[in-house]
C-alpha cells in the first residue's frame, strides 16, 4: 500500500529536498528552517515507518520537537515492523494517533484564531 502514497505539494509550500539518509534532518537544513518558522511540533507521515519515519522521529525528539505520527498515514516494510516502529515512537519520542485526531485538533486551534 505504501507505493500508492501520494503527497500534494502546493506551490506555496516550503520543500526540503535532497534527503539521502534515513532521517529527514540529516544532512538537510530542515531543523534550521523549522526553527526559523517557529515550529515546535512535527506531524510525520510517509512510507517505511520502521526506517525513515522512525529515524526522523528520533532525530526530531532529540532536537526538541514534539512528534506526532498519524498511524493511518504511514506504512512499514511489513505489518510487524510497522507496529514495532509505532510502539517505539509511542514509548519514547512522541504521540501515535489517527489523522482524524490531528485534523480535529487543527480545526479546533484554527477556530480559536478566528
C-alpha positions in Angstrom: 0.0 0.0 0.0 2.9 2.4 0.6 3.8 2.5 -3.0 0.5 4.2 -3.7 1.1 7.1 -1.3 0.9 10.5 -3.0 1.6 13.9 -1.5 0.2 17.0 -3.0 2.7 19.9 -2.9 1.3 23.3 -3.1 3.4 25.9 -5.0 3.5 28.0 -1.7 4.8 25.0 0.3 8.4 25.1 1.5 10.0 21.9 0.2 13.2 20.4 1.7 14.7 18.2 -0.9 17.9 16.3 -1.2 17.2 13.7 1.6 19.7 11.0 1.1 19.8 9.4 4.5 17.3 7.7 6.9 16.3 10.9 8.7 14.8 14.0 7.1 17.1 16.0 9.3 20.4 14.7 8.1 22.1 16.2 6.1 19.4 18.9 5.3 18.5 22.3 6.5 15.2 21.1 7.9 16.0 21.9 11.5 17.2 25.4 10.5 14.0 26.1 8.5 11.7 24.8 11.2 13.3 26.8 13.9 13.2 30.0 11.8 9.5 29.4 11.2 8.9 28.9 15.0 7.7 25.3 14.5 7.7 23.2 17.7 5.5 20.2 16.7 6.0 17.9 13.7 3.4 15.6 12.3 5.2 12.9 10.4 3.8 10.7 7.6 5.2 8.6 4.9 6.5 5.2 4.0 9.0 2.9 5.6 7.8 3.7 9.2 10.4 1.3 10.5 13.2 3.2 8.8 12.8 6.8 7.7 9.8 7.8 9.8 11.3 6.2 12.9 14.7 7.8 12.3 13.2 11.2 11.6 11.0 10.9 14.8 14.1 10.0 16.9 16.1 13.0 15.5 13.1 15.3 15.9 12.7 14.3 19.5 16.5 14.7 20.2 16.3 18.2 18.7 13.5 19.2 21.0 10.4 18.9 18.7 7.1 17.4 19.8 6.4 14.4 17.5 3.0 13.2 16.3 2.6 10.3 13.9 -0.8 9.6 12.5 -0.7 5.8 12.2 -3.1 5.7 9.3 -0.8 7.9 7.2 2.3 5.7 7.5 3.4 2.3 6.2 6.2 0.0 7.2 8.2 -2.7 5.4 5.6 -5.1 6.8 2.9 -5.1 9.5 5.2 -6.4 12.3 8.0 -3.8 11.6 5.4 -1.0 11.2 3.9 -1.9 14.6 7.3 -2.1 16.2 8.2 1.3 14.9 5.0 2.9 16.2 5.5 1.2 19.6 9.0 2.7 19.8 7.7 6.1 18.9 4.8 5.9 21.3 7.0 4.7 24.2 10.0 7.0 23.7 9.5 10.0 21.5 6.0 11.1 20.6 2.3 10.5 20.2 0.9 7.9 17.8 -2.7 8.6 16.9 -5.0 8.8 13.9 -5.1 11.6 11.3 -8.7 12.4 12.3 -7.5 13.3 15.8 -4.8 15.6 14.3 -7.3 17.2 11.9 -9.8 17.8 14.7 -7.1 19.4 16.8 -6.0 21.7 13.9 -9.6 22.7 13.3 -10.1 23.4 17.0 -7.0 25.6 17.1 -8.0 27.3 13.8 -11.4 28.2 15.3 -9.7 29.8 18.3 -7.7 32.0 15.9 -10.7 33.5 14.0 
